[in-house]
Amino acid sequence: MKCKFCDSLDSKVIDSRLNENGTSVRRRRECTKCGRRFTTFEEYETIPVLVIKNDGSRQPFDREKIKRGIIKACEKRPVTLSQIEEMVCEIEKEINNSLEPEISSKEIGELVMKAIKSVDQVAYIRFASVYRQFTDVSNFIELLDDFKSEIEKKKDS
């Protein structure tokens, strides 16, 4: 690793730590030439994924869009930022592990709904209402009925 102070290519690692979700490594390094210390970060190299939108257009996958959507759904709910970050990481990992170069926005929406549903039921209903573009109360009632029957099935088993 090139020293940012003297441009020497020789440095030694003093300390290494994984970030909270284990997706990158933070390394403290010391230049063997000038003795100054600096920090580097290593991340996995990922295959770029394109998202196929409903209109057929394509755009690069953006984890921040998922995070913003989840934050909005979880607003004023007892969901921590670390829980949200964990959901986003799991969704991103699932998308990257598929090894597919493209994914539909519908598939991403379903992954997000599945993740939110396991954390907060109210946030799930909020997200589903926007994602599925509810137009009236009957859509809500239908979703709530489905949700209620799922809960009852879990209680019975």
Buried (B, 14 or more C-beta within 10 A) or exposed (E): BEBBEEEBEEBEEEEEEEEEBEEBBEBBBBBEEEEBBBEBEEEEEEEEBBBBEEEEEEEEBEEEBBBEBBBEBBEEBEBEEEBBBBBBBBBBBBBBEEEEEEBEBEBBBEBBBBBBBEBBBBBBBBBBBEBEEBEEEEBEEEBEEEBEEEEEEEEEE
